[in-house]
Amino acid sequence: MRQDWYCDEVIPGKVVVDVLAETATVLAFRPPRPGFSREHIIVVPKVHVSSLLELTPDLAAEMLAVLQEVGGEAVARHGGCQVLTTLGNEQHNKHLHWHIAAGDGVARFVTVAPPQG
């Protein structure tokens, strides 16, 4: 049996989340325990899609519209944000999900100096 927090708990409403945007096919919410930063938002399709590699073009367009809306609101509040999804071995939950992270606690990319000489 597959374990999928989004299909099993979030989408059916078994766990309380702060819903920021919802369409017939996409849900954007703040999880009960933020992970990536002070502002942590998750955007998921409301049907099971294993990963970005299996996303249909129509649902991709709908997800992108919600990501733009909610991401734009995060930028307005914090001046910027990061949008991230993972694939393959990096994906801990095999239900496509995007993280929007903003504010204190966001991981910053490390600038590496070019090799000397």
N, C-alpha and C positions, 0 to 999 in steps of 0.2 A: 504494500500500500504506500502511495506517495504521501509524503508530508509536505504540505504547502501552506505556510502561515497565511498567505493572502487569500487563497481559495477557501481554506478551512476555517479561518477566524475573522479576517478583516472584512472581506466582501460580504459575507452573510450577516455581519454585524454582531458577532459573538464577542468581539473585543471592542472597547470604546476607543475611537480615534477622533481627532479634530479634523473634520472634512473641510478642505479649502475649495475644492472644485470637484464637480461630478457631472458626467455626461452619461448617456445610455451605455457607453462602452469603456469609460476611463474614470478612475478614481484618484484624486490627489489628496493627501492627508498628512498630518503630523502624527508620527507614531507615539504610543504611550511613553516610551523611553527614547528620547533623542540619542542619536549615536554620533554623527559626524561633526556636529557643531551646535551652537546655541539655536540656530534655525535649521531644522532638519525636516525635509518634506520628502515623501515618497509618492511616486506616480506609477500606477499599475493599470494594465488592462483588466477589465472585469471578467474576462474569459481567460481560461488557462492558455498561456503562450509560454513555452519553456524558456526562450531567450530571444534576443534581438535577431538572431539568425533565422528564426522561424516566424517573424512578424510579417503580416501581410501589408501591402502598400496602403490599403484603405485604413486599417487600424493604425498604421504608423503615422499617417497624416493626422488622425484624431488625437493620438498621443502627443504628437509634436505641438498641436494647437494648445493642449492643456499645459504642456511643459513651458511654452512661451508665455501663457497667461500667468501661471504661478511663479515662473522664474522672473518675469517682469516685475511682479509684486515684491519678490525677494530683493531684487536690485533696487527698487524704489525705497525699501526699508533700510538696506544695508550698503548700498553703493556697488554691490557685485555679488556674485554667487558662483558656485561650481555645480555642474550637472554631470552625473556619472552613472554608468551602468557597467556591469561586468559580464564576461562570457567564459564558458568552459570551466576549468578548474578554479577560477577566481570567483565564480558565481555560487554563493552559499545557499541560496534558495532558488530552485529551478522553476521560478515563475518570473518572467521579465519584470524588472522594476528599475526605475530611475531614482536616484537620490539627488535632491537639490539641497546644497549645504551653503549656509551664509552666516556671517557674524563671527563672534569669538569662537575659537576652537577649530576653524577650518584648516585642514592641512594645506600648507603652502608648498608649491613646487620648489625644489632646491636648485639654486643656480650653481653650476659647477664651472670653475675656472678652466679655461683651455689649458691643455698640457704645455708645460714650459719646454722650450728648446727644440 
